[in-house]
Amino acid sequence: MELTLDSKLTSFEHRPRTGLLYGPGAIERVPELLREAGAKSLLLVTDPGIVQAGHAQRLRRMLEDGGFEILVYDGVEENPSTRCVRECAATVQGREIDWIVALGGGSPIDAAKGCNFLITNGGRIEDYRGSGKAAHPLKPMVAIPTTAGTGSEVQRFALISDKKTRQKMACGDPSAAPKLAVLDPVLTLTQPFSVAACTGIDTLAHAVETAVTRDRNAFSLMFSHQAFRFAVEAFPSVLRTPNDLEARGRMLLAATFGGLAIENSMLGAAHSAANPLTTRFGIVHGQAVGMMLPWIVRHNAEDPEALEGYRTLAQAAGLAGPDDPPDRAFERLRLRLEEMLRLAGFPGSLRECGVDRSQIADLAEEAAGQLTAQFNPRPMQQADFESIYQAAWVG
């Protein structure tokens, strides 16, 4: 399909930072690739769930058999906090490492990036909020995702929760992007239904948001459209037939392609609205994003350029034909998103999630200050977020 950008091409700059290795059993090549890179000592970052699933022990044995010296931090929490990052960095104190290996979902990968800032540049992770604040290059990293969701394995940003302010900080640097992402769909077979549902919806949201952001371009749209097509095809199969390795592989690639789209076009207001729901009410990130997404796309569709972006996205996934007008294509896209949310089993309203309606003004203020809000196709003020939260609260 020919990619269009409202009859114009937007300028962009792409600098490949992350190599990709995909395939069942790809994790077995990690020791070989690290040896080729000259690595000798490693920090393995993971979480208790990955330990329980047996993936961490298996990777550690392979690395030890490969002759590497290994330090391990396996205490990563969901939505890694400033405390978690400090603890991870303390694991390395007084020791020297060549590479960092992150194994798990977005949380271990982001925690590893946060730790990387501290062990290479010192200070606190709060010092690196924003982009390009590291004075020295970070250690090279291998990211091995075990979920198909965040796309953090190909991004330069880490999202770290500040326990004091209850906000998520985006800390980024070009050298924070992993040098290698190892995509092994076998590792995703152990995801519980709830994890597959939440991460899969996050992947869909990444494709939808990156397809219309202000910084979208011909390069990012290739990834947005392919990520959406793969996810729309594979997500129902992943939930209904968990052992379908082909579907798992398509979702894993969709997540990575979505991450590459983010890296080249950023995200939008659905993520801005979701982050406060996670930090204030503990709603899992993927669920929070998914529940806000239908309301945000409705808001954005009032902008003609965004509406055209949704039309081409629907066409890329076969939801609309080449002759369908934008309104009809958007309606089909919206209905498919709502169908996916039902498959995931999400509640129908923020009220059902325990969100306190009296805090909506505070949620809106925080959402309006999120970095991704700046890239939404329609300008988003606090009042816009308030209206959207109110609608989502009622359902």
HELIX and SHEET records of a PDB file:
HELIX    1   1 ALA A   26  ARG A   29  5                                   4    
HELIX    2   2 VAL A   30  GLU A   36  1                                   7    
HELIX    3   3 PRO A   48  ALA A   53  1                                   6    
HELIX    4   4 HIS A   55  ASP A   65  1                                  11    
HELIX    5   5 THR A   82  ALA A   90  1                                   9    
HELIX    6   6 GLY A  106  ASN A  121  1                                  16    
HELIX    7   7 ILE A  125  TYR A  128  5                                   4    
HELIX    8   8 SER A  152  VAL A  154  5                                   3    
HELIX    9   9 PRO A  174  ALA A  176  5                                   3    
HELIX   10  10 PRO A  185  THR A  190  5                                   6    
HELIX   11  11 PHE A  193  THR A  210  1                                  18    
HELIX   12  12 ALA A  218  ARG A  240  1                                  23    
HELIX   13  13 LEU A  245  SER A  265  1                                  21    
HELIX   14  14 ALA A  269  PHE A  281  1                                  13    
HELIX   15  15 HIS A  285  ASN A  300  1                                  16    
HELIX   16  16 PRO A  304  ALA A  316  1                                  13    
HELIX   17  17 PRO A  326  ALA A  344  1                                  19    
HELIX   18  18 ARG A  351  CYS A  353  5                                   3    
HELIX   19  19 ARG A  357  GLN A  359  5                                   3    
HELIX   20  20 ILE A  360  ALA A  368  1                                   9    
HELIX   21  21 LEU A  371  PHE A  375  5                                   5    
HELIX   22  22 GLN A  382  VAL A  394  1                                  13    
SHEET    1   A 6 GLY A  19  TYR A  22  0                                        
SHEET    2   A 6 LEU A 180  LEU A 183  1                                        
SHEET    3   A 6 MET A 141  PRO A 145  1                                        
SHEET    4   A 6 TRP A  99  GLY A 104  1                                        
SHEET    5   A 6 SER A  41  VAL A  45  1                                        
SHEET    6   A 6 GLU A  69  TYR A  73  1                                        
SHEET    1   B 3 GLY A 130  SER A 131  0                                        
SHEET    2   B 3 GLN A 167  GLY A 172  1                                        
SHEET    3   B 3 PHE A 157  ASP A 162 -1                                        
END                                                                             
